[in-house]
């Protein structure tokens, strides 16, 4: 393995797949299947949490979420900050209320899962970013 491959992060590997396929709606499973096989080929180790890497790319504004489980990379896209999203302080209150665990599967950071706050009633259906409408989900269930 070369020095460049040793320094490649899992997130960078996933992003390279999206960058090689710009403007294409890519299902989550397609990315995960490719990334896990490619990571194992390059490093000889298992890919830790591809869901986390995809979600982080989305949260950082590098990917567009087309619909649940489908993402797109558009090199011309500039993410707009949504003032209706949960504030960091509100997210922390929701995490605390939910015991820092996914409300669906019960997993959390102790099991290596990244947690997110999501709307119970979606914004598209009029849901607001409130304490009552927030829930803790792992990257797999969000």
N, C-alpha and C positions, 0 to 999 in steps of 0.2 A: 504494500500500500504506500502511496506517495505521501509526502508531507501535506499536500493540499487536501487529500482525502481525509487525513487524520483530523484536520481542522474543520472540515465541513460539519455544520450542525444539522440536526434532523430537520429543523425549520427551514434551513437553507436548501436542503435536498427537496423538500416538498415545494418550496417556492420555485425551484428550478423547473419542476414539472409544469406548474402553472405558466411560467414565463415561456416555456417551449410550446404552450398551447394557448396563446392569447385569444381573447374574444370568444372562447368556447365554454359553454356551460358544462362543467365537469362534476359528475356525481361523486360524492364522498367515497364510496366503495372503490371506485376506479383509482382515485388518488392513493388511498390507503393500501390497496393491493400492490400498486407499483412501488410505493415508497418503502413498504416493509421488505419486499423482495430486493429492491435496489440497495437498501441499507445493509441487509444481510450479505449481499454480494460484495459490497465495498468494504465492510468492516468485520464480517464474520460474527456479528452480534445481532440480537433481536432489537427491533425498533420499539422503544419504550412506550410512547403514547402518541401515535399519529394524530389522534383527535385533538389533542392539545395544540400541536403545531399548526394545524389547519385553523383552529379557532383563534389562535394568537395572530396569525396572518390577517384574518378577518378583522379582529379587534383593532389591530394596528393600522387598518385602512388599506392594506395591500390587495385584498380580495373583496369582491362583491358577493353577497349572499343572495342568489337568485331566488331560492326557496329553500325549505328545510332540506339539508343534505346535498345541496347543489351550489357550487361556487364558480366564479368567473374571475379571471385576471384581465383587466383592461389597463394597458399602460398609460392611457390618457385620463383615467379616472382620478378625481380629487374628492376625497371623502369629506362630507360636510358633518360638522359636529352637531349632534341632535340635542337641543336643549330639553327635550322631553325624556331623555334617558335618565336612569338612576344615577344620583350623585354618589361619589365614593363613600361619603358618610352614611348615606341610606343603605348602600350595599353592605357596609359593615354591620349595621343594625340587623339587616335581614339574615346575613350569615350567622350572627350571634343567636338570633331567634331560632334558626333552624339547626343549631348545634354544629355548624361548619360541616354539614353533611348534605348530600343530594337527597331531596325529599322523595325521589323515586326509588333509588337503589340503596341509599344509606352510606355510600362510599364518600370518602373525603380525602384530604391531603395525606392522612396516614396510610392510605392505600395507593398513593401516587396519583390521585385524581385532582385535576384543576377544577375549581368551583367557579360558577358564574351565577349572577342574579338575572332571572328572566321574568317576564310578565306572565301571570297566571291567565289573565284575559289579555290576548294580544293587542298591541297598539292598533293593528289593522281593524280590530273589532271595537275600538274605543277605549281600550285599557290604558290606564295612566301609570306613570312611574311613581307609585305610592308604596308605603310599607305593606299595606293590606294586599296589594296586587303583585307583590314580589315574592319569588320563591328561589331557593337555592337548588341549582342543578349542576351535575358534573358535565364535563365536555361531551360525554357520550350521550347524555339525555337532553342536552340543549340543542 
